[in-house]
Amino acid sequence: MPQPLHRPSMPLPVRLRAAGLAVLMGAPGAALAGAEDTLARIQRTQVVTIGHRAESVPLSYAVGDRVMGYSVDICRQLAAAIAQELGLKQWRIAYRQVSSANRFDAVERGEIDLECGSTTNTAARRERVAFTIPHFIASSRLLVRSDRPHERIEDLNGATVASTAGTTNVGSLAREAVLKGLHLKVIEAADHAQGVAWVLSGRAEAFAMDDVLLYGLRASAPRPDALKVIGKPITIEPYAIAFQRGNARLKRVADATLRQLIASRELHRLYERWFVEPIPPNNVRLDMRMPHLLADSLKYPTDYVPR
């Protein structure tokens, strides 16, 4: 079967002017000794492999064999820009599902070219992968049953609280407990769905995760009104697209494309599509207006993250 022809939805300059871009390079050095450069691999295979999540609604998820979401749509734009940069006439996107636990391994091994999920850019992670400028900013909060009286993390003193293994929320939850002098038993779920199930069953009193994912999980639940999101933000989480270290050309193309999406307000349109309008599969609305922190960050897009 012939490969479908993909064309970028907006022009990408052949030569990217350095002035005004303020492009920050990814961490130096190849991801793995002797590893094939990401763009060289794409040039050879004519395939851009996107790593997506199963249930990170509305950023990156799958319904049957359909992969969708805010982060996925952005990565499709990046893939088109990469294909244009490489002069590919025929090319295609392949999708590979990854999890919180294996996403960075998949990037390092070259199994995926772009990790398009709900991944926070942190200093520890920059030791393993490189990141684009952020396309979303979340904050860690808590999901509890609506029939419980909990409204703050302090109300959970002595309780069991779950979070997903391999996420930043596990560590931030433990730090917040120490900071506030709380005694929490933190247990790690295999994925977000298991964490929500534990809350509904009573195995855990709360599930700690990024607020946008909590609202998505709540909206997707059989009875959304049985769950509520509580507490003040525990952390600030700048989401970005991850890729192999040592790919300076890919970094330039990706960041320039993201800046074009921001300047043209295409990114804002995508935000409305996934956070305000009805989304698949059940046409639910998250009704999450763009937070001020994200709106402000888009005025001066940078990949500088001080941690």
Buried (B, 14 or more C-beta within 10 A) or exposed (E): EEEEEBEBEEEBEEEBEEEEEBBBBBBEEEBEEEBBBBBEBBBEEBBBBBBBBBBBBBBBBBEEEEBBBBBBBBBBBBBBBBBBBBEBEEBBBEBBBBBBBBBBEBBBEBBBBBBBBBBBBBEEBBEBBBBBBBBBBBBBBBBBBEEBEBEEBEBBEEBBBBBBBBBBBBBBBBEBBEEEEBEBEBBBBEBBBBBBBBBBEEBBBBBBBBBBBBBBBBBBBEEBEEBBBBBEBBBBBBBBBBBBBBBBBBBBBBBBBBBBBBEEEBBBEBBEBBBBEEBEEEEBEBEBEBBEBBEEBBEEBEBEBEE
